[in-house]
């Protein structure tokens, strides 16, 4: 007996294929049943069916990965640009005094408005907490627009950072970006003095507190002018640059305009910088800042603290009191200088001290620099160690002690511009 398989031939050209997947045969009996589950699969014909994972999923994965990669690179470049700094080789020596912009950005929460402590014509000040050591700082952003002499200016800033005095706000360091300079100071809890003096403050200082602040700032200026290794001209003495600590002690800060020179030498001429109402007449003419120009500004500061008003206030009433030094001078001429004491104090002040502060403010604001006292003399007057000279013997004539329109037309014109611009 022969057992075999046969297949039919297809006349079509497509061809046919025949496969035996399994077979069961037995002679003389019933063949064993075939278990279909055990049979092999038919071989595949034609193109292999591609899974949707490859046709749809893989391209989506590639596109998603590419977008993530591009976004990551863009994010990196944006952060690198955001935190970019200007760092020149000569600045490497100032490592400990130079802060990373990224740290200052994080400290001030991106310099957001909620962290703003104050601002003016020379920059805005933000509160911050350094991420590296959790120290509270005040960060001032100053626009410099690639100013010439930046190397010398930074060197002076670093030098000033070595100053230590109980009535000075320590300058901790700086950071420099394109078109922007950031100065980092120690933070003082109670903010600036002007918040306690001007525009109907919620909390006003009593006379004893004001007098202590005055003596503290005078002591700080004496240290800058005479007691340190170099002469430091602050150039921006005013109430808004005096900060108060937790015990309401006055501390002079903001050295962004300060200049240094050696003892026994003459200061160089510079661009006139400062605030109207605090600029000495000779400074506007010569461009040379000296210790006596600081004394002049301190005189305006004395009058601010005693009267509770800014040195120039376009909205002041009466009109004669728009320029504070002229108003106090007029009160002195009329024999009632205590009329210039802050009315918020009522009768709660020491008359002798108030009269001393007002008269000393006029003396420091004298239009003749050589007739102004030094800061050492100022401190002696304030402490009562030396009697204040009689003002009538010091050629204090005319209606303008510090703004003499007959001899300083250029400076008076600047003041007029300030008033016409509504004090901005």
Secondary structure, DSSP 4 states (H G I P E B T S, - for coil): -------PPPSSTT------------SSSPPPPP-GGGSPPPPP-SSPPPPHIIIIIHHHHHHHHHHHHHHHHHHHHHHHHHT-----GGGGGGGGGB--HHHHHHHTTTT-GGGEEEEETTEEEEEEE-TTT--EEEEEEEE-SS-TTHHHHHHHHHHHTT---TTB--EEEEEEETTEEEEEEE--TT-BGGGGTSSS-SS---HHHHHHHHHHHHHHHHIIIIISSSEEE-S--SGGGEEE-TT--EEE---TT-EEE-TTSPPPB----S-TTS--HHHHHH-B--HHHHHHHHHHHHHHHHHTS-SB-TT-SSGGGSBHHHHHHHHHHTT-GGGGS-GGGTT-S-HHHHHHHHHHHHHHT-SSGGGSPPHHHHHHHHHTSSPPPPGGGTT--SS-SS--TTT-HHHHHHHHHHHHTTT-
